[in-house]
């Protein structure tokens, strides 16, 4: 049973496309020890980074 930030119970997110390594919204840590948020459980913490490959003129 999960709770939101106010303590109310919330429904368990769908297990479809959900990473089996997710533990309480976290997928573990990266190579530098920073926690990796789950896209399904914590979408507000997941940051999409766009990298542009360009060369200066």
Buried (B, 14 or more C-beta within 10 A) or exposed (E): EEEEEEEEEEEEBEEEEBBEEBEEBBBEEEEEEEEBBBBBBBEEEEEEEEEEEEEEE
